[in-house]
């Protein structure tokens, strides 16, 4: 499975792990969903304190 990576030095998208002699970073960082996170706390607050 190919993973798109991005060079932090030149900003180019690549499939290589190293570009410009630097390690590339994932172009698709894991999604953070603060909304879901807060929804979880809200749910705890709403249903956990009965
Ligand atoms: Zn580069």
mmCIF file of the protein (N, C-alpha, C, O) and its ligand, coordinates in Angstrom:
data_MODEL
# 
_entry.id   MODEL 
# 
loop_
_entity.id 
_entity.type 
_entity.pdbx_number_of_molecules 
1 polymer     1 
2 non-polymer 1 
# 
_entity_poly.entity_id                      1 
_entity_poly.type                           'polypeptide(L)' 
_entity_poly.nstd_linkage                   no 
_entity_poly.nstd_monomer                   no 
_entity_poly.pdbx_seq_one_letter_code       
;(UNK)(UNK)(UNK)(UNK)(UNK)(UNK)(UNK)(UNK)(UNK)(UNK)(UNK)(UNK)(UNK)(UNK)(UNK)(UNK)
(UNK)(UNK)(UNK)(UNK)(UNK)(UNK)(UNK)(UNK)(UNK)(UNK)(UNK)(UNK)(UNK)(UNK)(UNK)(UNK)
(UNK)(UNK)(UNK)(UNK)(UNK)(UNK)(UNK)(UNK)(UNK)(UNK)(UNK)(UNK)(UNK)(UNK)(UNK)(UNK)
(UNK)(UNK)
;
_entity_poly.pdbx_seq_one_letter_code_can   XXXXXXXXXXXXXXXXXXXXXXXXXXXXXXXXXXXXXXXXXXXXXXXXXX 
_entity_poly.pdbx_strand_id                 A 
# 
loop_
_entity_poly_seq.entity_id 
_entity_poly_seq.num 
_entity_poly_seq.mon_id 
_entity_poly_seq.hetero 
1 1  UNK n 
1 2  UNK n 
1 3  UNK n 
1 4  UNK n 
1 5  UNK n 
1 6  UNK n 
1 7  UNK n 
1 8  UNK n 
1 9  UNK n 
1 10 UNK n 
1 11 UNK n 
1 12 UNK n 
1 13 UNK n 
1 14 UNK n 
1 15 UNK n 
1 16 UNK n 
1 17 UNK n 
1 18 UNK n 
1 19 UNK n 
1 20 UNK n 
1 21 UNK n 
1 22 UNK n 
1 23 UNK n 
1 24 UNK n 
1 25 UNK n 
1 26 UNK n 
1 27 UNK n 
1 28 UNK n 
1 29 UNK n 
1 30 UNK n 
1 31 UNK n 
1 32 UNK n 
1 33 UNK n 
1 34 UNK n 
1 35 UNK n 
1 36 UNK n 
1 37 UNK n 
1 38 UNK n 
1 39 UNK n 
1 40 UNK n 
1 41 UNK n 
1 42 UNK n 
1 43 UNK n 
1 44 UNK n 
1 45 UNK n 
1 46 UNK n 
1 47 UNK n 
1 48 UNK n 
1 49 UNK n 
1 50 UNK n 
# 
loop_
_struct_asym.id 
_struct_asym.entity_id 
A 1 
B 2 
# 
loop_
_chem_comp.id 
_chem_comp.type 
_chem_comp.mon_nstd_flag 
UNK 'L-peptide linking' . 
ZN  non-polymer         . 
# 
_pdbx_entity_nonpoly.entity_id   2 
_pdbx_entity_nonpoly.name        ? 
_pdbx_entity_nonpoly.comp_id     ZN 
# 
_pdbx_nonpoly_scheme.asym_id         B 
_pdbx_nonpoly_scheme.entity_id       2 
_pdbx_nonpoly_scheme.mon_id          ZN 
_pdbx_nonpoly_scheme.ndb_seq_num     1 
_pdbx_nonpoly_scheme.pdb_seq_num     101 
_pdbx_nonpoly_scheme.auth_seq_num    101 
_pdbx_nonpoly_scheme.pdb_mon_id      ZN 
_pdbx_nonpoly_scheme.auth_mon_id     ZN 
_pdbx_nonpoly_scheme.pdb_strand_id   A 
_pdbx_nonpoly_scheme.pdb_ins_code    . 
# 
loop_
_atom_site.group_PDB 
_atom_site.id 
_atom_site.type_symbol 
_atom_site.label_atom_id 
_atom_site.label_alt_id 
_atom_site.label_comp_id 
_atom_site.label_asym_id 
_atom_site.label_entity_id 
_atom_site.label_seq_id 
_atom_site.pdbx_PDB_ins_code 
_atom_site.Cartn_x 
_atom_site.Cartn_y 
_atom_site.Cartn_z 
_atom_site.occupancy 
_atom_site.B_iso_or_equiv 
_atom_site.pdbx_formal_charge 
_atom_site.auth_seq_id 
_atom_site.auth_comp_id 
_atom_site.auth_asym_id 
_atom_site.auth_atom_id 
_atom_site.pdbx_PDB_model_num 
ATOM   1   N  N  . UNK A 1 1  ? 0.845   -1.198 0.000  1.00 0.00 ? 1   UNK A N  1 
ATOM   2   C  CA . UNK A 1 1  ? 0.000   0.000  0.000  1.00 0.00 ? 1   UNK A CA 1 
ATOM   3   C  C  . UNK A 1 1  ? 0.881   1.248  0.000  1.00 0.00 ? 1   UNK A C  1 
ATOM   4   O  O  . UNK A 1 1  ? 1.720   1.445  0.879  1.00 0.00 ? 1   UNK A O  1 
ATOM   5   N  N  . UNK A 1 2  ? 0.667   2.059  -0.989 1.00 0.00 ? 2   UNK A N  1 
ATOM   6   C  CA . UNK A 1 2  ? 1.486   3.271  -1.105 1.00 0.00 ? 2   UNK A CA 1 
ATOM   7   C  C  . UNK A 1 2  ? 0.977   4.355  -0.175 1.00 0.00 ? 2   UNK A C  1 
ATOM   8   O  O  . UNK A 1 2  ? -0.221  4.579  -0.006 1.00 0.00 ? 2   UNK A O  1 
ATOM   9   N  N  . UNK A 1 3  ? 1.952   5.007  0.410  1.00 0.00 ? 3   UNK A N  1 
ATOM   10  C  CA . UNK A 1 3  ? 1.614   6.067  1.337  1.00 0.00 ? 3   UNK A CA 1 
ATOM   11  C  C  . UNK A 1 3  ? 2.247   7.352  0.830  1.00 0.00 ? 3   UNK A C  1 
ATOM   12  O  O  . UNK A 1 3  ? 3.457   7.409  0.611  1.00 0.00 ? 3   UNK A O  1 
ATOM   13  N  N  . UNK A 1 4  ? 1.465   8.340  0.653  1.00 0.00 ? 4   UNK A N  1 
ATOM   14  C  CA . UNK A 1 4  ? 1.997   9.598  0.154  1.00 0.00 ? 4   UNK A CA 1 
ATOM   15  C  C  . UNK A 1 4  ? 2.734   10.328 1.272  1.00 0.00 ? 4   UNK A C  1 
ATOM   16  O  O  . UNK A 1 4  ? 2.224   10.542 2.372  1.00 0.00 ? 4   UNK A O  1 
ATOM   17  N  N  . UNK A 1 5  ? 3.952   10.693 0.926  1.00 0.00 ? 5   UNK A N  1 
ATOM   18  C  CA . UNK A 1 5  ? 4.771   11.383 1.912  1.00 0.00 ? 5   UNK A CA 1 
ATOM   19  C  C  . UNK A 1 5  ? 5.115   12.771 1.392  1.00 0.00 ? 5   UNK A C  1 
ATOM   20  O  O  . UNK A 1 5  ? 5.060   13.028 0.190  1.00 0.00 ? 5   UNK A O  1 
ATOM   21  N  N  . UNK A 1 6  ? 5.460   13.634 2.282  1.00 0.00 ? 6   UNK A N  1 
ATOM   22  C  CA . UNK A 1 6  ? 5.804   14.985 1.890  1.00 0.00 ? 6   UNK A CA 1 
ATOM   23  C  C  . UNK A 1 6  ? 7.164   15.357 2.462  1.00 0.00 ? 6   UNK A C  1 
ATOM   24  O  O  . UNK A 1 6  ? 7.458   15.125 3.634  1.00 0.00 ? 6   UNK A O  1 
ATOM   25  N  N  . UNK A 1 7  ? 7.979   15.941 1.595  1.00 0.00 ? 7   UNK A N  1 
ATOM   26  C  CA . UNK A 1 7  ? 9.304   16.384 2.026  1.00 0.00 ? 7   UNK A CA 1 
ATOM   27  C  C  . UNK A 1 7  ? 9.168   17.683 2.808  1.00 0.00 ? 7   UNK A C  1 
ATOM   28  O  O  . UNK A 1 7  ? 8.562   18.652 2.353  1.00 0.00 ? 7   UNK A O  1 
ATOM   29  N  N  . UNK A 1 8  ? 9.746   17.667 3.986  1.00 0.00 ? 8   UNK A N  1 
ATOM   30  C  CA . UNK A 1 8  ? 9.645   18.869 4.820  1.00 0.00 ? 8   UNK A CA 1 
ATOM   31  C  C  . UNK A 1 8  ? 10.633  19.938 4.365  1.00 0.00 ? 8   UNK A C  1 
ATOM   32  O  O  . UNK A 1 8  ? 10.513  21.104 4.740  1.00 0.00 ? 8   UNK A O  1 
ATOM   33  N  N  . UNK A 1 9  ? 11.619  19.530 3.549  1.00 0.00 ? 9   UNK A N  1 
ATOM   34  C  CA . UNK A 1 9  ? 12.637  20.481 3.106  1.00 0.00 ? 9   UNK A CA 1 
ATOM   35  C  C  . UNK A 1 9  ? 12.157  21.287 1.906  1.00 0.00 ? 9   UNK A C  1 
ATOM   36  O  O  . UNK A 1 9  ? 12.227  22.516 1.910  1.00 0.00 ? 9   UNK A O  1 
ATOM   37  N  N  . UNK A 1 10 ? 11.662  20.580 0.860  1.00 0.00 ? 10  UNK A N  1 
ATOM   38  C  CA . UNK A 1 10 ? 11.263  21.289 -0.353 1.00 0.00 ? 10  UNK A CA 1 
ATOM   39  C  C  . UNK A 1 10 ? 9.746   21.308 -0.528 1.00 0.00 ? 10  UNK A C  1 
ATOM   40  O  O  . UNK A 1 10 ? 9.234   21.992 -1.414 1.00 0.00 ? 10  UNK A O  1 
ATOM   41  N  N  . UNK A 1 11 ? 9.039   20.575 0.297  1.00 0.00 ? 11  UNK A N  1 
ATOM   42  C  CA . UNK A 1 11 ? 7.584   20.596 0.236  1.00 0.00 ? 11  UNK A CA 1 
ATOM   43  C  C  . UNK A 1 11 ? 6.998   19.751 -0.869 1.00 0.00 ? 11  UNK A C  1 
ATOM   44  O  O  . UNK A 1 11 ? 5.801   19.825 -1.147 1.00 0.00 ? 11  UNK A O  1 
ATOM   45  N  N  . UNK A 1 12 ? 7.835   18.950 -1.502 1.00 0.00 ? 12  UNK A N  1 
ATOM   46  C  CA . UNK A 1 12 ? 7.373   18.131 -2.610 1.00 0.00 ? 12  UNK A CA 1 
ATOM   47  C  C  . UNK A 1 12 ? 6.756   16.835 -2.097 1.00 0.00 ? 12  UNK A C  1 
ATOM   48  O  O  . UNK A 1 12 ? 7.208   16.270 -1.101 1.00 0.00 ? 12  UNK A O  1 
ATOM   49  N  N  . UNK A 1 13 ? 5.720   16.371 -2.789 1.00 0.00 ? 13  UNK A N  1 
ATOM   50  C  CA . UNK A 1 13 ? 5.109   15.102 -2.422 1.00 0.00 ? 13  UNK A CA 1 
ATOM   51  C  C  . UNK A 1 13 ? 5.896   13.978 -3.059 1.00 0.00 ? 13  UNK A C  1 
ATOM   52  O  O  . UNK A 1 13 ? 6.282   14.060 -4.225 1.00 0.00 ? 13  UNK A O  1 
ATOM   53  N  N  . UNK A 1 14 ? 6.127   12.947 -2.303 1.00 0.00 ? 14  UNK A N  1 
ATOM   54  C  CA . UNK A 1 14 ? 6.929   11.833 -2.780 1.00 0.00 ? 14  UNK A CA 1 
ATOM   55  C  C  . UNK A 1 14 ? 6.463   10.544 -2.136 1.00 0.00 ? 14  UNK A C  1 
ATOM   56  O  O  . UNK A 1 14 ? 5.732   10.553 -1.146 1.00 0.00 ? 14  UNK A O  1 
ATOM   57  N  N  . UNK A 1 15 ? 6.902   9.425  -2.718 1.00 0.00 ? 15  UNK A N  1 
ATOM   58  C  CA . UNK A 1 15 ? 6.621   8.131  -2.102 1.00 0.00 ? 15  UNK A CA 1 
ATOM   59  C  C  . UNK A 1 15 ? 7.851   7.593  -1.393 1.00 0.00 ? 15  UNK A C  1 
ATOM   60  O  O  . UNK A 1 15 ? 7.827   6.522  -0.787 1.00 0.00 ? 15  UNK A O  1 
ATOM   61  N  N  . UNK A 1 16 ? 8.934   8.367  -1.483 1.00 0.00 ? 16  UNK A N  1 
ATOM   62  C  CA . UNK A 1 16 ? 10.177  7.937  -0.842 1.00 0.00 ? 16  UNK A CA 1 
ATOM   63  C  C  . UNK A 1 16 ? 10.194  8.344  0.625  1.00 0.00 ? 16  UNK A C  1 
ATOM   64  O  O  . UNK A 1 16 ? 9.592   9.334  1.038  1.00 0.00 ? 16  UNK A O  1 
ATOM   65  N  N  . UNK A 1 17 ? 10.909  7.536  1.383  1.00 0.00 ? 17  UNK A N  1 
ATOM   66  C  CA . UNK A 1 17 ? 11.014  7.843  2.812  1.00 0.00 ? 17  UNK A CA 1 
ATOM   67  C  C  . UNK A 1 17 ? 12.000  8.976  3.075  1.00 0.00 ? 17  UNK A C  1 
ATOM   68  O  O  . UNK A 1 17 ? 11.942  9.653  4.102  1.00 0.00 ? 17  UNK A O  1 
ATOM   69  N  N  . UNK A 1 18 ? 12.894  9.160  2.130  1.00 0.00 ? 18  UNK A N  1 
ATOM   70  C  CA . UNK A 1 18 ? 13.902  10.209 2.301  1.00 0.00 ? 18  UNK A CA 1 
ATOM   71  C  C  . UNK A 1 18 ? 13.912  11.092 1.061  1.00 0.00 ? 18  UNK A C  1 
ATOM   72  O  O  . UNK A 1 18 ? 13.908  10.587 -0.062 1.00 0.00 ? 18  UNK A O  1 
ATOM   73  N  N  . UNK A 1 19 ? 13.925  12.369 1.252  1.00 0.00 ? 19  UNK A N  1 
ATOM   74  C  CA . UNK A 1 19 ? 13.956  13.335 0.151  1.00 0.00 ? 19  UNK A CA 1 
ATOM   75  C  C  . UNK A 1 19 ? 14.795  14.503 0.617  1.00 0.00 ? 19  UNK A C  1 
ATOM   76  O  O  . UNK A 1 19 ? 14.687  14.938 1.764  1.00 0.00 ? 19  UNK A O  1 
ATOM   77  N  N  . UNK A 1 20 ? 15.627  15.008 -0.265 1.00 0.00 ? 20  UNK A N  1 
ATOM   78  C  CA . UNK A 1 20 ? 16.543  16.093 0.114  1.00 0.00 ? 20  UNK A CA 1 
ATOM   79  C  C  . UNK A 1 20 ? 17.376  15.695 1.335  1.00 0.00 ? 20  UNK A C  1 
ATOM   80  O  O  . UNK A 1 20 ? 17.728  16.533 2.165  1.00 0.00 ? 20  UNK A O  1 
ATOM   81  N  N  . UNK A 1 21 ? 17.680  14.406 1.423  1.00 0.00 ? 21  UNK A N  1 
ATOM   82  C  CA . UNK A 1 21 ? 18.464  13.874 2.541  1.00 0.00 ? 21  UNK A CA 1 
ATOM   83  C  C  . UNK A 1 21 ? 17.768  14.078 3.877  1.00 0.00 ? 21  UNK A C  1 
ATOM   84  O  O  . UNK A 1 21 ? 18.404  14.097 4.931  1.00 0.00 ? 21  UNK A O  1 
ATOM   85  N  N  . UNK A 1 22 ? 16.467  14.228 3.813  1.00 0.00 ? 22  UNK A N  1 
ATOM   86  C  CA . UNK A 1 22 ? 15.694  14.361 5.058  1.00 0.00 ? 22  UNK A CA 1 
ATOM   87  C  C  . UNK A 1 22 ? 14.587  13.322 5.053  1.00 0.00 ? 22  UNK A C  1 
ATOM   88  O  O  . UNK A 1 22 ? 14.121  12.884 4.002  1.00 0.00 ? 22  UNK A O  1 
ATOM   89  N  N  . UNK A 1 23 ? 14.191  12.949 6.228  1.00 0.00 ? 23  UNK A N  1 
ATOM   90  C  CA . UNK A 1 23 ? 13.103  12.007 6.329  1.00 0.00 ? 23  UNK A CA 1 
ATOM   91  C  C  . UNK A 1 23 ? 11.789  12.728 6.028  1.00 0.00 ? 23  UNK A C  1 
ATOM   92  O  O  . UNK A 1 23 ? 11.517  13.810 6.547  1.00 0.00 ? 23  UNK A O  1 
ATOM   93  N  N  . UNK A 1 24 ? 10.994  12.100 5.182  1.00 0.00 ? 24  UNK A N  1 
ATOM   94  C  CA . UNK A 1 24 ? 9.734   12.726 4.817  1.00 0.00 ? 24  UNK A CA 1 
ATOM   95  C  C  . UNK A 1 24 ? 8.665   12.423 5.858  1.00 0.00 ? 24  UNK A C  1 
ATOM   96  O  O  . UNK A 1 24 ? 8.758   11.453 6.610  1.00 0.00 ? 24  UNK A O  1 
ATOM   97  N  N  . UNK A 1 25 ? 7.673   13.260 5.879  1.00 0.00 ? 25  UNK A N  1 
ATOM   98  C  CA . UNK A 1 25 ? 6.572   13.077 6.818  1.00 0.00 ? 25  UNK A CA 1 
ATOM   99  C  C  . UNK A 1 25 ? 5.322   12.694 6.048  1.00 0.00 ? 25  UNK A C  1 
ATOM   100 O  O  . UNK A 1 25 ? 5.196   12.997 4.861  1.00 0.00 ? 25  UNK A O  1 
ATOM   101 N  N  . UNK A 1 26 ? 4.424   12.045 6.709  1.00 0.00 ? 26  UNK A N  1 
ATOM   102 C  CA . UNK A 1 26 ? 3.189   11.628 6.057  1.00 0.00 ? 26  UNK A CA 1 
ATOM   103 C  C  . UNK A 1 26 ? 2.400   12.850 5.588  1.00 0.00 ? 26  UNK A C  1 
ATOM   104 O  O  . UNK A 1 26 ? 2.255   13.838 6.308  1.00 0.00 ? 26  UNK A O  1 
ATOM   105 N  N  . UNK A 1 27 ? 1.897   12.750 4.363  1.00 0.00 ? 27  UNK A N  1 
ATOM   106 C  CA . UNK A 1 27 ? 1.082   13.844 3.830  1.00 0.00 ? 27  UNK A CA 1 
ATOM   107 C  C  . UNK A 1 27 ? -0.343  13.741 4.353  1.00 0.00 ? 27  UNK A C  1 
ATOM   108 O  O  . UNK A 1 27 ? -1.154  14.653 4.190  1.00 0.00 ? 27  UNK A O  1 
ATOM   109 N  N  . UNK A 1 28 ? -0.627  12.607 4.984  1.00 0.00 ? 28  UNK A N  1 
ATOM   110 C  CA . UNK A 1 28 ? -1.967  12.399 5.531  1.00 0.00 ? 28  UNK A CA 1 
ATOM   111 C  C  . UNK A 1 28 ? -1.854  12.148 7.027  1.00 0.00 ? 28  UNK A C  1 
ATOM   112 O  O  . UNK A 1 28 ? -1.929  10.999 7.462  1.00 0.00 ? 28  UNK A O  1 
ATOM   113 N  N  . UNK A 1 29 ? -1.681  13.163 7.797  1.00 0.00 ? 29  UNK A N  1 
ATOM   114 C  CA . UNK A 1 29 ? -1.586  12.976 9.248  1.00 0.00 ? 29  UNK A CA 1 
ATOM   115 C  C  . UNK A 1 29 ? -2.889  12.420 9.794  1.00 0.00 ? 29  UNK A C  1 
ATOM   116 O  O  . UNK A 1 29 ? -3.958  12.661 9.233  1.00 0.00 ? 29  UNK A O  1 
ATOM   117 N  N  . UNK A 1 30 ? -2.799  11.681 10.880 1.00 0.00 ? 30  UNK A N  1 
ATOM   118 C  CA . UNK A 1 30 ? -4.024  11.127 11.453 1.00 0.00 ? 30  UNK A CA 1 
ATOM   119 C  C  . UNK A 1 30 ? -5.021  12.233 11.787 1.00 0.00 ? 30  UNK A C  1 
ATOM   120 O  O  . UNK A 1 30 ? -4.660  13.299 12.285 1.00 0.00 ? 30  UNK A O  1 
ATOM   121 N  N  . UNK A 1 31 ? -6.242  11.951 11.504 1.00 0.00 ? 31  UNK A N  1 
ATOM   122 C  CA . UNK A 1 31 ? -7.272  12.966 11.726 1.00 0.00 ? 31  UNK A CA 1 
ATOM   123 C  C  . UNK A 1 31 ? -7.574  13.122 13.213 1.00 0.00 ? 31  UNK A C  1 
ATOM   124 O  O  . UNK A 1 31 ? -7.814  12.156 13.937 1.00 0.00 ? 31  UNK A O  1 
ATOM   125 N  N  . UNK A 1 32 ? -7.552  14.333 13.614 1.00 0.00 ? 32  UNK A N  1 
ATOM   126 C  CA . UNK A 1 32 ? -7.977  14.611 14.975 1.00 0.00 ? 32  UNK A CA 1 
ATOM   127 C  C  . UNK A 1 32 ? -9.385  15.181 14.908 1.00 0.00 ? 32  UNK A C  1 
ATOM   128 O  O  . UNK A 1 32 ? -9.656  16.084 14.117 1.00 0.00 ? 32  UNK A O  1 
ATOM   129 N  N  . UNK A 1 33 ? -10.243 14.677 15.701 1.00 0.00 ? 33  UNK A N  1 
ATOM   130 C  CA . UNK A 1 33 ? -11.604 15.205 15.694 1.00 0.00 ? 33  UNK A CA 1 
ATOM   131 C  C  . UNK A 1 33 ? -11.945 15.710 17.081 1.00 0.00 ? 33  UNK A C  1 
ATOM   132 O  O  . UNK A 1 33 ? -12.538 14.989 17.883 1.00 0.00 ? 33  UNK A O  1 
ATOM   133 N  N  . UNK A 1 34 ? -11.572 16.944 17.364 1.00 0.00 ? 34  UNK A N  1 
ATOM   134 C  CA . UNK A 1 34 ? -11.850 17.522 18.678 1.00 0.00 ? 34  UNK A CA 1 
ATOM   135 C  C  . UNK A 1 34 ? -13.339 17.534 18.982 1.00 0.00 ? 34  UNK A C  1 
ATOM   136 O  O  . UNK A 1 34 ? -13.750 17.476 20.141 1.00 0.00 ? 34  UNK A O  1 
ATOM   137 N  N  . UNK A 1 35 ? -14.125 17.608 17.952 1.00 0.00 ? 35  UNK A N  1 
ATOM   138 C  CA . UNK A 1 35 ? -15.574 17.606 18.161 1.00 0.00 ? 35  UNK A CA 1 
ATOM   139 C  C  . UNK A 1 35 ? -16.011 16.293 18.782 1.00 0.00 ? 35  UNK A C  1 
ATOM   140 O  O  . UNK A 1 35 ? -16.774 16.264 19.747 1.00 0.00 ? 35  UNK A O  1 
ATOM   141 N  N  . UNK A 1 36 ? -15.501 15.187 18.199 1.00 0.00 ? 36  UNK A N  1 
ATOM   142 C  CA . UNK A 1 36 ? -15.844 13.882 18.742 1.00 0.00 ? 36  UNK A CA 1 
ATOM   143 C  C  . UNK A 1 36 ? -15.318 13.728 20.161 1.00 0.00 ? 36  UNK A C  1 
ATOM   144 O  O  . UNK A 1 36 ? -15.972 13.157 21.034 1.00 0.00 ? 36  UNK A O  1 
ATOM   145 N  N  . UNK A 1 37 ? -14.107 14.259 20.362 1.00 0.00 ? 37  UNK A N  1 
ATOM   146 C  CA . UNK A 1 37 ? -13.497 14.149 21.680 1.00 0.00 ? 37  UNK A CA 1 
ATOM   147 C  C  . UNK A 1 37 ? -14.365 14.844 22.727 1.00 0.00 ? 37  UNK A C  1 
ATOM   148 O  O  . UNK A 1 37 ? -14.627 14.303 23.801 1.00 0.00 ? 37  UNK A O  1 
ATOM   149 N  N  . UNK A 1 38 ? -14.794 16.026 22.394 1.00 0.00 ? 38  UNK A N  1 
ATOM   150 C  CA . UNK A 1 38 ? -15.625 16.762 23.337 1.00 0.00 ? 38  UNK A CA 1 
ATOM   151 C  C  . UNK A 1 38 ? -17.004 16.136 23.460 1.00 0.00 ? 38  UNK A C  1 
ATOM   152 O  O  . UNK A 1 38 ? -17.628 16.173 24.521 1.00 0.00 ? 38  UNK A O  1 
ATOM   153 N  N  . UNK A 1 39 ? -17.467 15.561 22.360 1.00 0.00 ? 39  UNK A N  1 
ATOM   154 C  CA . UNK A 1 39 ? -18.762 14.890 22.423 1.00 0.00 ? 39  UNK A CA 1 
ATOM   155 C  C  . UNK A 1 39 ? -18.715 13.737 23.407 1.00 0.00 ? 39  UNK A C  1 
ATOM   156 O  O  . UNK A 1 39 ? -19.686 13.450 24.106 1.00 0.00 ? 39  UNK A O  1 
ATOM   157 N  N  . UNK A 1 40 ? -17.550 13.076 23.445 1.00 0.00 ? 40  UNK A N  1 
ATOM   158 C  CA . UNK A 1 40 ? -17.392 11.961 24.372 1.00 0.00 ? 40  UNK A CA 1 
ATOM   159 C  C  . UNK A 1 40 ? -17.477 12.466 25.813 1.00 0.00 ? 40  UNK A C  1 
ATOM   160 O  O  . UNK A 1 40 ? -18.146 11.872 26.658 1.00 0.00 ? 40  UNK A O  1 
ATOM   161 N  N  . UNK A 1 41 ? -16.789 13.567 26.069 1.00 0.00 ? 41  UNK A N  1 
ATOM   162 C  CA . UNK A 1 41 ? -16.831 14.118 27.420 1.00 0.00 ? 41  UNK A CA 1 
ATOM   163 C  C  . UNK A 1 41 ? -18.229 14.608 27.772 1.00 0.00 ? 41  UNK A C  1 
ATOM   164 O  O  . UNK A 1 41 ? -18.704 14.460 28.898 1.00 0.00 ? 41  UNK A O  1 
ATOM   165 N  N  . UNK A 1 42 ? -18.869 15.196 26.764 1.00 0.00 ? 42  UNK A N  1 
ATOM   166 C  CA . UNK A 1 42 ? -20.229 15.663 26.999 1.00 0.00 ? 42  UNK A CA 1 
ATOM   167 C  C  . UNK A 1 42 ? -21.143 14.509 27.353 1.00 0.00 ? 42  UNK A C  1 
ATOM   168 O  O  . UNK A 1 42 ? -21.997 14.600 28.235 1.00 0.00 ? 42  UNK A O  1 
ATOM   169 N  N  . UNK A 1 43 ? -20.928 13.400 26.618 1.00 0.00 ? 43  UNK A N  1 
ATOM   170 C  CA . UNK A 1 43 ? -21.765 12.236 26.872 1.00 0.00 ? 43  UNK A CA 1 
ATOM   171 C  C  . UNK A 1 43 ? -21.528 11.736 28.292 1.00 0.00 ? 43  UNK A C  1 
ATOM   172 O  O  . UNK A 1 43 ? -22.464 11.396 29.015 1.00 0.00 ? 43  UNK A O  1 
ATOM   173 N  N  . UNK A 1 44 ? -20.251 11.701 28.673 1.00 0.00 ? 44  UNK A N  1 
ATOM   174 C  CA . UNK A 1 44 ? -19.931 11.255 30.028 1.00 0.00 ? 44  UNK A CA 1 
ATOM   175 C  C  . UNK A 1 44 ? -20.599 12.147 31.055 1.00 0.00 ? 44  UNK A C  1 
ATOM   176 O  O  . UNK A 1 44 ? -21.128 11.693 32.069 1.00 0.00 ? 44  UNK A O  1 
ATOM   177 N  N  . UNK A 1 45 ? -20.552 13.438 30.748 1.00 0.00 ? 45  UNK A N  1 
ATOM   178 C  CA . UNK A 1 45 ? -21.123 14.387 31.686 1.00 0.00 ? 45  UNK A CA 1 
ATOM   179 C  C  . UNK A 1 45 ? -22.641 14.208 31.765 1.00 0.00 ? 45  UNK A C  1 
ATOM   180 O  O  . UNK A 1 45 ? -23.257 14.284 32.829 1.00 0.00 ? 45  UNK A O  1 
ATOM   181 N  N  . UNK A 1 46 ? -23.202 13.970 30.590 1.00 0.00 ? 46  UNK A N  1 
ATOM   182 C  CA . UNK A 1 46 ? -24.657 13.889 30.519 1.00 0.00 ? 46  UNK A CA 1 
ATOM   183 C  C  . UNK A 1 46 ? -25.199 12.587 31.106 1.00 0.00 ? 46  UNK A C  1 
ATOM   184 O  O  . UNK A 1 46 ? -26.185 12.571 31.842 1.00 0.00 ? 46  UNK A O  1 
ATOM   185 N  N  . UNK A 1 47 ? -24.507 11.483 30.747 1.00 0.00 ? 47  UNK A N  1 
ATOM   186 C  CA . UNK A 1 47 ? -25.046 10.185 31.170 1.00 0.00 ? 47  UNK A CA 1 
ATOM   187 C  C  . UNK A 1 47 ? -24.303 9.574  32.337 1.00 0.00 ? 47  UNK A C  1 
ATOM   188 O  O  . UNK A 1 47 ? -24.787 8.626  32.955 1.00 0.00 ? 47  UNK A O  1 
ATOM   189 N  N  . UNK A 1 48 ? -23.115 10.116 32.651 1.00 0.00 ? 48  UNK A N  1 
ATOM   190 C  CA . UNK A 1 48 ? -22.319 9.517  33.714 1.00 0.00 ? 48  UNK A CA 1 
ATOM   191 C  C  . UNK A 1 48 ? -22.706 9.994  35.104 1.00 0.00 ? 48  UNK A C  1 
ATOM   192 O  O  . UNK A 1 48 ? -22.322 9.389  36.104 1.00 0.00 ? 48  UNK A O  1 
ATOM   193 N  N  . UNK A 1 49 ? -23.450 11.056 35.163 1.00 0.00 ? 49  UNK A N  1 
ATOM   194 C  CA . UNK A 1 49 ? -23.791 11.628 36.475 1.00 0.00 ? 49  UNK A CA 1 
ATOM   195 C  C  . UNK A 1 49 ? -25.269 11.534 36.777 1.00 0.00 ? 49  UNK A C  1 
ATOM   196 O  O  . UNK A 1 49 ? -25.916 12.535 37.087 1.00 0.00 ? 49  UNK A O  1 
ATOM   197 N  N  . UNK A 1 50 ? -25.779 10.374 36.690 1.00 0.00 ? 50  UNK A N  1 
ATOM   198 C  CA . UNK A 1 50 ? -27.224 10.311 36.953 1.00 0.00 ? 50  UNK A CA 1 
ATOM   199 C  C  . UNK A 1 50 ? -27.530 9.863  38.366 1.00 0.00 ? 50  UNK A C  1 
ATOM   200 O  O  . UNK A 1 50 ? -28.697 9.761  38.743 1.00 0.00 ? 50  UNK A O  1 
HETATM 201 ZN ZN . ZN  B 2 .  ? 12.743  17.439 -0.985 1.00 0.00 ? 101 ZN  A ZN 1 
# 
